[in-house]
C-alpha cells in the first residue's frame, strides 16, 4: 500500500489545479458519486457515506444550493426525503471522470507493454475481489466500468 499511497500523492500534485477548478469539496464529490447511481433516500445516503445525518444534510444542502443535487419528499412516505443528482451534477461527474481518464491515459502511456499486461492482470484480480466482497455483502455486481468505458480509457494508448 505504500507504493499506492506514494503514487496517489504524486498524481494529486500533478493534477491538483485541474481538480481544484471543479468548485466542490471531495466530500461533496463523494455524495455526487453515490447519487449518480440513482435517487436515494437521505437515510440510505447517510448509511452509504458513513457520516452523521447532520453532516450528510449539510453536504446535500450545499449541492442543492449549487444546482448539482435535488431533494424531494418521497410520495410513498412523506417523512422520507429522496435525494437525486441534477443534470448539472451529472455533467460535473462526467468532468471528474474525464479528468481521471485523462490522468490514467497519460500514466499508462509511460508503462511498457509487458508491464501493462501486469497492470491489467492486477486490476482484474482487484475487480474480482471486489465482486466477491459485494456478493458476500448481498450487493449486486453492477460495475460502472463497462467494456466500452475500458476501451475509452485505453483509446489513447493503442
ABEGO torsion letter per residue (X at the ends): XAAAAAAAAAAAAAAAAAAAAAGBBAAAAAAAAAAAAEBBBAAAAAAAAGBBAAAAAAAAAAAAAAGABBBBBBAABAABBBBBBBAAAAAAAAAAAAAAAAAAAAAAAABBAAAAAAAAAAAAAAAAAAAAAAAAAGBBBBBABBAAAAAAAAAAAX
